[in-house]
């Protein structure tokens, strides 16, 4: 295996890039974000607000992608 499970989780951080996040299903996007929150929890100021923040940005960038 070329990359460890930790490396694979870190690479999933790319899913927060708007052009990538709008291509994911909401369930897949949520799963990836939750894995990132779990990984970086100690560095986040309010990990509990991430879900609503991601939802807001997903709607915003989803509209931009359709323009």
C-alpha positions as CSV (number, residue, x, y, z in Angstrom):
1,X,0.0,0.0,0.0
2,X,1.5,3.3,-1.1
3,X,-0.4,5.5,1.4
4,X,-1.4,4.8,5.0
5,X,-5.0,5.2,6.2
6,X,-3.9,8.5,7.8
7,X,-2.6,9.8,4.5
8,X,-5.8,8.8,2.8
9,X,-7.8,10.8,5.3
10,X,-5.7,13.8,4.8
11,X,-6.1,13.6,1.0
12,X,-9.8,13.6,1.6
13,X,-9.3,17.2,2.8
14,X,-9.4,18.1,-0.8
15,X,-13.1,17.4,-0.7
16,X,-13.6,20.8,1.0
17,X,-12.5,22.6,-2.2
18,X,-15.7,24.0,-3.6
19,X,-15.3,22.5,-7.1
20,X,-14.9,19.1,-5.6
21,X,-17.4,19.3,-2.8
22,X,-20.3,20.1,-5.2
23,X,-19.6,16.8,-7.1
24,X,-20.0,14.7,-3.9
25,X,-23.3,13.4,-2.7
26,X,-24.4,15.0,0.6
27,X,-23.9,11.7,2.4
28,X,-20.3,11.3,1.0
29,X,-19.5,14.9,1.7
30,X,-20.7,14.7,5.3
31,X,-18.8,11.5,5.9
32,X,-15.5,13.0,4.6
33,X,-16.0,16.2,6.6
34,X,-16.7,14.2,9.8
35,X,-13.5,12.2,9.3
36,X,-11.6,15.5,8.9
37,X,-13.2,17.0,12.0
38,X,-12.3,13.9,13.9
39,X,-8.7,14.1,12.7
40,X,-8.3,17.8,13.4
41,X,-10.7,18.2,16.3
42,X,-8.1,19.5,18.8
43,X,-7.2,22.3,16.3
44,X,-10.7,23.5,15.6
45,X,-12.2,26.3,17.6
46,X,-15.8,25.0,17.5
47,X,-15.9,21.5,15.8
48,X,-19.7,21.3,16.6
49,X,-20.5,24.1,14.1
50,X,-18.7,22.5,11.2
51,X,-21.7,20.6,9.9
52,X,-23.9,23.7,9.5
53,X,-21.0,25.7,8.1
54,X,-20.3,23.1,5.4
55,X,-24.0,22.9,4.6
56,X,-24.1,26.7,4.0
57,X,-21.0,26.6,1.8
58,X,-22.3,23.6,-0.1
59,X,-25.5,25.5,-1.0
60,X,-23.5,28.6,-2.0
61,X,-21.0,26.8,-4.2
62,X,-23.7,24.5,-5.6
63,X,-25.5,27.6,-6.9
64,X,-22.2,29.0,-8.3
65,X,-21.5,25.7,-10.1
66,X,-24.9,26.0,-11.9
67,X,-24.2,29.5,-13.2
